[in-house]
Amino acid sequence: MHSNMFSGPLLRSFVMRFAAAVLALALSVAFAAPQLQAKAKAPKPFKGSEELLTWINGYRVKPDPDRLPEAVKAMIKSSVTKDMDQAGVYIGFTAGVLGSNPDKAEALITQMFPLDPQDQVLLIKAIAYSGLTDWKELMITFVERMPARKVLIDKYLFAGKPTLENLPFEENSAAIDINWGYYFATGAEAPVRRIVSVLAWSLDRDNVEKLTIGAMAKWTLAQNAARDPDLLALLKGISAQQEETKTRAPLGDVIEAAETLELAKIRKEAMASIDELKAKGPESTRNFNWWGQAGQTVFALGCVAAGALGQVEVGIPCVVGGALSNAALKYLGPSGGQ
């Protein structure tokens, strides 16, 4: 009797239940595995501005595009999006990550939402400056999520608002910052060449705006090349291509300052030239207001580089997050710093 206990219908029922249990277990494991794997790979939030800046500074050496959405959230949390004129480095960096990851760009942007209308400006500019061949299509994909910024979006899509390669330095005091941000993300040569292209303005003695922008380009190139051997090598290569152009002499000054770490010399010479032009030029060029506005934006790069490398001791009065304090302008003035 016992030998026939599991024969016939009872055996078949047992086998079917056992098979169903095994299948259910297999399905639950198969379903849970991707979730656990995704959770394990989920990018960690940034703990603060210092960690964000360190990550930005080292990104081109060890790219991690999947962490960009968390980086943008950290940028917003640190309030850099409150003043877009001082958010150039972050805009350029976001653009660079998107531009160098065309296959991931849409997914990365999707993970950044929801965004407040104020914060959407950073994303819109980053898409436009990304250099992606299909950046307009990418922008259109997210138009419905940013209705409050339709005017700005339309300017890029239909009104010819300039993208990064055409961004006029003389009309946008954040242009140097934006190009530096793109370089931080990619290590690309193009943004560096664009910054080098305005070095000739550091010799201008007729236009205080151009002279100031040229001085900003010269100072930031020297500061960053002093800490970045690859950038220094790139500048030497560009210099070898400059024959008898107005760019050659100031670029030579940049390379020498970076190699000798005599960076203060560039600041002093720049300030002396600006003061001379202001003193001898017409009344309109003696107004220091423009210098203050441009300086707060452009010299923010120095804070990003120094803060990210833990070298705030270079003497630049910084506010972590990319913006300069008013003290920085005093430091960079004729009577400040060494």
Secondary structure, DSSP 4 states (H G I P E B T S, - for coil): -GGGTT-THHHHHHHHHHHHHHHHHHHHHHHHHHHHHHHHHSPPPP-SHHHHHHHHHHTTTS--GGGHHHHHHHHHHTTGGG-GGG-HHHHHHHHHHHHT-TTTHHHHHHHH-S--HHHHHHHHHHHHHS--TTHHHHHHHTGGG-GGGHHHHHHHHTS----GGG--TTT-TTHHHHHHHHHHHH--HHHHHHHHTTGGGGG-SS-HHHHHHHHHHHHHHHHHHTT-HHHHHHHHHHHHH--SSTTHHHHHHHHHHHHHT--HHHHHHHHHHHHHHHHHS-GGGG--HHHHHHHHHHTHHHHHHHHHTT-GGGS--EETTTEEPHHHHHHHSTTS--
